[in-house]
Structure formats: structure tokens, C-alpha cells
Amino acid sequence: MWTPDGRYYVFSSGKGGDYQLFGISEAHGWLQKRSVPTQLTTGPMSFPFGVPSPDGKKFYADGYLPRSEMVRYESHAHAFVPVLSGISADFVDFSQDGRWITYVSIPENTLWRSRVDGSERLQLTFPPVAPFLPHWSPDDSQIIYTDFQAGKPPKAFLISTQGGTPLPMFSETGNQFDANFSPDGKKIAYGRSPTFRDPGDKLEIRILDVTAKQTSVLFGSEDLYAPRWSPDGQHLAALSANNEKLVLYDFKTQKWSDWITGIGQVGVPKWSHDSKYLYFDNLSGQEPGYRRVKLGETHSEFLVNLKDLHRSWWSGITPEGSPIFSRDISTDEIYALDLGLP
């Protein structure tokens, strides 16, 4: 936006959800060199857009600060209870022994691991790494995550739970999305992002042999993504590209079958620790909420009504089987910034 006198141009620039305001003066005369932009604001608050006041002394900007609160649903009280001691976090995953968690801090967008009570925190990644959907390895020694840096294809990386340098899961040209280990730790299932993929990327589920460093396409997995190993290793759940179908792969019969269809969009599948149930989101349809389906059945059970929870899209379950959700507690306000222009 131009200032009213036409001498300055104020604009927003950034990536990955972090946008800041910059200003540049309009050069006058053919001998004057055009100036370089000057940054007017700095994070963690994002300023995606705004407008100058009529007198040019202020700039009214929308200030957005993302924050996320993890809440657990208490079935006996029919209420959502905060967890993680007020830490602003998203995409939580529990270690196999249930004593540790990994999560992405908001708005810093960095990967951490800590005890389930939030103690003994350790930062694992640093910008420009943008971690997404982390998962523990079966032996709790590593965490695998998708790196979602702006302008780059999504790629899967591994990092030690004690910290260190992230290592690529497997080098290939296609994007890698939502990778997770088999229960024995010998294989990794991953897919392609339905949204962030090149025209040549086929949407399919691949299996990586961790030792041999070789991949194979799981037969019949065309137009599927978000694979989830069952803890007993006998099945693999996945989503259709349009998120309208939940499907199941049986490793014994080596066949896919439709599991849940016709209830609207489904997402974020999560197995129970005994492999008897699959929990998932159902945010559209006649009765949106959180559901689960029992292995061997095709009718899902309604668990939690989410209409009154101001949330982002992530969900999961605790080792004890309690549903957990990320609640959106972001702030979004208009700020009047003083423009001290020369």
C-alpha cells in the first residue's frame, strides 16, 4: 500500500506463515537510486496485511500470533482438560513406553521431546527446518518427521531423541509425506502429499526397507496416503486422496478393503495400542466429531462432539486411550503502528 503522499510503499513479505512489514521509498529524479526495503516489524507476531492512515502517520496492520493448546477429553466429565502444562504445541506423538512425547512448538515451529508432564524438554530442530507429523521409532531412539519448508518438496527426516543432525530417510526425487515405522522398526511406510506434489509424483504408498535402503510400492495403493501401521503389524490403514474413505490393508491376504465410507470427510487415523480400534476425525457429514471403528466391523462409533471446541485439525489418543486434540488459542487483532518516516 502506498502512503497518502506517494513517497513510500509499505508491503508484507514472508513465508511459512511468518509475514512481516517492509517499507521502501519512491525515488525521485533520474539520478537518484531506488532504495532497498527496510523491515518495519519483526516476529514472532505475523503481519500479513494492513493499510496506512489518511494522514500517513500510522499503519493499521492485522497482527496474528498462532498458539495451540493440547487438550484431553475426559469422558466421565464430558469436558476438555488442558495437558502439557500450558505449552503451546501441536502434532503430539507418544513414545512406545508412554513416558515421553514429541511435539511441534507453536509459533516457533520447532520439534521438541519431553516427558509427558512437559519436563526434561529438549529442542531437536531449528529453523529453517519446518517439522510436521512426527512419529517415534519402536525402540524410542529416533523420531521421524516430515520437513515442510516453504518452496521445497516435503521430505522425511530422522533425528535422535537425544538431539543431533537430522538425516534424510531416503534420497529420491518425489516428495515424502507422513512417514512412520513398522512395529519391528525394520520398515517405514510413507506416502505422497495430495496437495504439495509435482505433476510427476504418483499418489501411492511406499515401503522402505530400513537396512537395504530400498523402496517398493504397496500394490493397490494408488490414490491413497497417510499410512498407519497397526501396533501388531498385521494391518495398514490409509486415507483416500479426497479424504472420503478409510481403507485397510491386510498383510496376510495382501489385499485392500474399504473400511469406512459415506460419512463425509475423515482424517488423522490413529490405532489403539491393542490394534483393536482405529480412531479418526470426521469433521463433515450429518454428525461431525471424533470416532473410532473396531477391526472387523464397518460401522464407526461416535465418541466426541467437537462443535464447541475451537480447534485446529490435529487429533490423537493417549496411551491410556483418551482422545486428545489441538485447540486453537491464537490471537488475531488490529494494531496501529506509528510510522516514523523521514
C-alpha positions as CSV (number, residue, x, y, z in Angstrom):
1,M,0.0,0.0,0.0
2,W,1.2,3.5,-0.9
3,T,1.4,6.1,1.8
4,P,-1.0,9.0,1.1
5,D,1.8,11.3,-0.1
6,G,3.0,8.7,-2.5
7,R,6.6,8.8,-1.1
8,Y,6.6,5.4,0.4
9,Y,5.4,1.9,-0.3
10,V,4.6,-0.4,2.6
11,F,4.1,-4.1,1.9
12,S,4.0,-7.5,3.7
13,S,6.5,-10.3,2.8
14,G,7.4,-13.7,4.2
15,K,6.9,-17.4,4.0
16,G,5.7,-20.3,6.1
17,G,3.1,-18.3,7.9
18,D,5.6,-15.6,9.1
19,Y,4.9,-12.3,7.4
20,Q,6.4,-9.0,8.3
21,L,6.0,-5.4,7.1
22,F,8.6,-3.7,5.0
23,G,8.9,-0.1,3.6
24,I,10.6,1.3,0.6
25,S,10.8,4.9,-0.5
26,E,9.9,6.0,-4.0
27,A,13.0,7.5,-5.7
28,H,12.5,10.9,-7.5
29,G,14.7,12.0,-10.4
30,W,16.7,10.0,-12.8
31,L,19.9,10.5,-10.8
32,Q,18.5,9.0,-7.6
33,K,19.0,5.3,-6.9
34,R,16.0,3.3,-5.8
35,S,16.3,2.4,-2.1
36,V,16.2,-1.1,-0.7
37,P,13.3,-2.2,1.5
38,T,13.6,-1.7,5.3
39,Q,12.0,-4.2,7.6
40,L,9.5,-2.4,9.9
41,T,8.3,-5.3,12.1
42,T,9.8,-8.5,13.4
43,G,8.4,-11.8,14.8
44,P,7.0,-13.8,16.4
45,M,3.8,-12.0,15.5
46,S,2.9,-12.1,11.8
47,F,1.6,-9.1,9.9
48,P,0.0,-10.4,6.7
49,F,-1.6,-7.2,5.5
50,G,-2.6,-3.6,6.5
51,V,-3.4,-0.1,5.4
52,P,-1.9,3.4,6.1
53,S,-4.0,6.0,7.9
54,P,-5.2,9.0,5.8
55,D,-2.5,11.3,7.3
56,G,0.3,8.8,6.8
57,K,1.4,8.8,10.4
58,K,0.1,5.3,11.3
59,F,-0.2,1.9,9.6
60,Y,-3.1,-0.3,10.7
61,A,-2.0,-3.9,10.4
62,D,-3.5,-7.2,11.2
63,G,-1.3,-8.9,13.8
64,Y,-1.6,-12.7,14.0
65,L,0.1,-14.9,16.7
66,P,-0.5,-18.6,16.3
67,R,-0.8,-20.6,19.5
68,S,-2.1,-24.1,20.1
69,E,-3.2,-25.8,23.3
70,M,-3.3,-29.6,23.8
71,V,-6.5,-30.8,25.5
72,R,-7.6,-34.2,26.6
73,Y,-11.3,-35.3,26.5
74,E,-12.5,-36.6,29.9
75,S,-15.4,-38.9,29.1
76,H,-16.8,-39.0,32.7
77,A,-16.9,-35.2,32.9
78,H,-17.7,-34.6,29.3
79,A,-15.1,-31.9,29.2
80,F,-11.8,-30.9,27.6
81,V,-8.8,-30.7,30.0
82,P,-5.5,-28.9,29.1
83,V,-2.4,-31.0,29.1
84,L,1.4,-30.3,28.7
85,S,1.4,-27.6,31.4
86,G,0.3,-24.8,29.1
87,I,3.0,-25.5,26.4
88,S,1.9,-24.2,23.0
89,A,2.2,-27.4,21.0
90,D,0.8,-29.3,18.1
91,F,1.2,-32.8,16.4
92,V,1.9,-34.7,19.6
93,D,3.1,-38.3,19.5
94,F,3.8,-40.6,22.4
95,S,6.8,-43.0,22.9
96,Q,6.2,-46.7,23.0
97,D,6.6,-46.8,26.8
98,G,4.2,-43.9,27.2
99,R,6.7,-41.9,29.2
100,W,7.9,-39.4,26.6
101,I,6.2,-37.2,23.9
102,T,7.4,-35.4,20.9
103,Y,5.6,-32.3,19.6
104,V,6.0,-29.2,17.4
105,S,6.1,-25.9,19.3
106,I,3.8,-23.1,18.1
107,P,4.6,-20.4,16.8
108,E,8.3,-21.3,16.7
109,N,7.6,-24.3,14.6
110,T,10.4,-26.4,16.1
111,L,10.5,-30.1,17.1
112,W,10.8,-31.0,20.8
113,R,10.8,-34.0,23.0
114,S,10.0,-34.1,26.7
115,R,8.4,-36.1,29.5
116,V,4.6,-36.4,29.3
117,D,4.4,-33.8,32.1
118,G,6.4,-31.3,30.0
119,S,9.7,-31.7,32.0
120,E,13.1,-32.5,30.6
121,R,12.4,-30.7,27.4
122,L,14.9,-30.8,24.6
123,Q,14.8,-28.9,21.3
124,L,15.5,-31.2,18.4
125,T,15.2,-29.0,15.3
126,F,15.9,-25.4,14.4
127,P,14.8,-23.1,11.6
128,P,14.6,-23.3,8.6
129,V,13.5,-26.9,9.3
130,A,9.7,-27.0,9.5
131,P,8.7,-30.3,11.2
132,F,5.3,-31.8,10.6
133,L,3.6,-35.0,12.0
134,P,6.5,-36.5,14.0
135,H,6.4,-40.2,15.0
136,W,8.5,-42.2,17.4
137,S,10.6,-45.2,16.3
138,P,9.6,-48.5,18.1
139,D,12.7,-48.5,20.2
140,D,12.2,-44.8,21.2
141,S,15.6,-43.9,19.9
142,Q,14.6,-41.8,16.9
143,I,11.8,-39.6,15.7
144,I,10.8,-39.4,12.1
145,Y,9.1,-36.3,10.7
146,T,8.1,-34.5,7.5
147,D,10.1,-31.4,6.8
148,F,7.7,-28.9,5.2
149,Q,9.9,-26.0,4.3
150,A,8.4,-23.4,2.0
151,G,9.4,-23.7,-1.6
152,K,10.7,-27.2,-1.2
153,P,9.0,-30.6,-1.7
154,P,8.1,-32.3,1.6
155,K,10.8,-34.8,2.7
156,A,11.1,-37.3,5.6
157,F,13.9,-36.9,8.1
158,L,15.1,-38.9,11.1
159,I,16.6,-37.4,14.3
160,S,17.9,-38.9,17.5
161,T,15.8,-38.3,20.6
162,Q,19.0,-37.1,22.2
163,G,19.4,-34.4,19.6
164,G,21.9,-34.0,16.7
165,T,21.8,-33.5,13.0
166,P,18.6,-34.7,11.1
167,L,19.3,-37.3,8.5
168,P,17.2,-37.9,5.3
169,M,15.1,-41.0,5.4
170,F,15.8,-41.9,1.8
171,S,17.0,-39.9,-1.2
172,E,14.6,-39.7,-4.1
173,T,13.1,-37.1,-6.4
174,G,9.5,-37.4,-5.2
175,N,8.0,-35.8,-2.1
176,Q,7.7,-37.8,1.1
177,F,4.8,-37.3,3.4
178,D,3.7,-38.7,6.8
179,A,6.3,-41.5,7.3
180,N,6.1,-43.9,10.2
181,F,7.8,-47.1,11.3
182,S,6.6,-50.7,11.3
183,P,6.3,-52.2,14.8
184,D,9.6,-54.1,14.4
185,G,11.4,-51.0,13.2
186,K,12.6,-52.7,10.0
187,K,10.4,-50.8,7.6
188,I,8.9,-47.4,7.1
189,A,5.6,-46.7,5.4
190,Y,5.1,-43.3,3.7
191,G,3.1,-41.6,1.0
192,R,3.0,-38.5,-1.1
193,S,1.2,-35.3,-0.2
194,P,-2.1,-34.9,-2.1
195,T,-1.6,-31.2,-2.0
196,F,2.1,-30.5,-2.3
197,R,3.3,-32.7,-5.1
198,D,4.7,-32.3,-8.6
199,P,2.7,-33.4,-11.6
200,G,5.0,-36.5,-12.0
201,D,4.5,-37.6,-8.4
202,K,2.2,-40.6,-8.2
203,L,0.0,-40.7,-5.1
204,E,0.7,-44.1,-3.7
205,I,2.1,-45.7,-0.5
206,R,5.6,-46.9,-0.4
207,I,7.5,-49.2,1.9
208,L,11.2,-48.5,2.7
209,D,13.4,-51.4,3.9
210,V,15.5,-49.6,6.5
211,T,18.5,-51.9,6.2
212,A,18.6,-52.3,2.5
213,K,17.6,-48.7,1.8
214,Q,15.2,-49.9,-1.0
215,T,11.6,-48.9,-1.6
216,S,8.7,-50.7,-3.1
217,V,5.2,-49.6,-3.9
218,L,2.4,-51.3,-1.9
219,F,0.2,-53.0,-4.5
220,G,-3.2,-51.4,-5.0
221,S,-2.3,-48.2,-3.1
222,E,-3.0,-45.8,-5.9
223,D,-4.6,-42.5,-4.8
224,L,-4.0,-43.4,-1.1
225,Y,-1.9,-41.6,1.5
226,A,-1.4,-41.3,5.3
227,P,-0.4,-44.9,6.0
228,R,-0.7,-46.2,9.6
229,W,0.8,-49.5,10.8
230,S,-1.2,-51.3,13.4
231,P,0.8,-52.0,16.5
232,D,0.7,-55.8,15.9
233,G,2.0,-55.3,12.4
234,Q,-0.9,-57.2,10.7
235,H,-2.7,-54.3,9.1
236,L,-2.1,-50.9,7.5
237,A,-4.8,-48.2,7.4
238,A,-4.8,-45.3,4.9
239,L,-6.9,-42.5,3.5
240,S,-8.2,-41.8,0.1
241,A,-6.9,-38.7,-1.7
242,N,-10.2,-36.9,-1.3
243,N,-10.4,-37.9,2.4
244,E,-13.8,-39.5,1.9
245,K,-12.7,-43.1,2.5
246,L,-10.8,-45.0,5.1
247,V,-9.2,-48.2,3.8
248,L,-7.5,-51.2,5.3
249,Y,-4.6,-53.4,4.0
250,D,-4.2,-57.0,5.4
251,F,-0.6,-58.2,5.2
252,K,-1.7,-61.8,5.3
253,T,-4.1,-61.7,2.3
254,Q,-2.1,-58.8,0.7
255,K,-5.4,-57.1,-0.2
256,W,-7.0,-53.7,0.4
257,S,-10.6,-53.3,1.5
258,D,-12.9,-50.3,2.1
259,W,-13.3,-49.8,5.8
260,I,-15.3,-46.6,6.4
261,T,-17.1,-44.7,3.6
262,G,-20.2,-42.5,3.2
263,I,-19.9,-40.4,6.4
264,G,-18.2,-37.3,5.0
265,Q,-14.5,-36.4,5.2
266,V,-12.3,-38.4,7.5
267,G,-8.7,-37.8,8.6
268,V,-5.8,-38.2,11.1
269,P,-6.2,-42.0,11.7
270,K,-4.7,-43.4,14.9
271,W,-4.6,-47.0,16.1
272,S,-5.3,-48.1,19.6
273,H,-2.3,-49.7,21.3
274,D,-4.0,-53.1,21.3
275,S,-4.7,-52.8,17.5
276,K,-8.4,-53.4,18.0
277,Y,-9.6,-49.9,17.1
278,L,-8.8,-47.1,14.7
279,Y,-9.6,-43.6,15.9
280,F,-10.2,-40.8,13.4
281,D,-11.6,-37.4,12.7
282,N,-15.0,-36.9,11.0
283,L,-15.4,-33.2,10.5
284,S,-18.2,-33.2,7.9
285,G,-21.4,-35.2,7.3
286,Q,-24.5,-35.4,9.4
287,E,-22.8,-35.8,12.8
288,P,-19.3,-34.4,12.7
289,G,-17.0,-35.3,15.6
290,Y,-14.4,-37.8,16.7
291,R,-15.0,-41.5,16.0
292,R,-13.5,-45.0,16.2
293,V,-14.0,-48.2,14.2
294,K,-13.4,-51.7,15.5
295,L,-11.3,-54.1,13.5
296,G,-13.6,-56.5,11.6
297,E,-16.5,-54.0,11.6
298,T,-17.5,-51.3,9.1
299,H,-19.7,-49.2,11.3
300,S,-17.9,-46.5,13.3
301,E,-18.7,-45.4,16.9
302,F,-19.3,-41.7,17.7
303,L,-17.1,-40.6,20.6
304,V,-16.8,-36.9,21.0
305,N,-18.8,-33.9,19.7
306,L,-16.3,-31.2,18.6
307,K,-18.7,-28.5,17.6
308,D,-17.8,-26.3,20.7
309,L,-14.1,-26.9,20.5
310,H,-12.2,-24.1,18.6
311,R,-9.6,-26.3,17.2
312,S,-7.1,-26.9,14.5
313,W,-7.3,-30.2,12.6
314,W,-4.9,-32.5,14.5
315,S,-6.1,-35.2,16.9
316,G,-4.8,-38.4,18.6
317,I,-5.1,-40.6,21.6
318,T,-3.1,-41.0,24.8
319,P,-1.5,-44.4,25.7
320,E,-4.5,-44.8,28.1
321,G,-6.9,-44.4,25.2
322,S,-8.2,-40.8,25.9
323,P,-8.8,-38.6,22.8
324,I,-6.6,-35.5,22.6
325,F,-6.9,-32.5,20.3
326,S,-5.1,-29.3,19.4
327,R,-7.2,-26.3,20.4
328,D,-6.6,-23.1,18.5
329,I,-5.9,-20.3,21.0
330,S,-4.3,-17.9,18.5
331,T,-4.7,-14.1,18.8
332,D,-5.7,-12.0,15.8
333,E,-6.0,-8.3,16.3
334,I,-5.6,-4.9,14.6
335,Y,-2.6,-2.9,15.6
336,A,-1.9,0.8,15.0
337,L,1.8,1.1,14.2
338,D,3.5,4.5,14.3
339,L,5.2,5.3,11.0
340,G,8.3,7.4,11.7
341,L,9.1,8.1,8.0
342,P,11.9,10.7,7.2
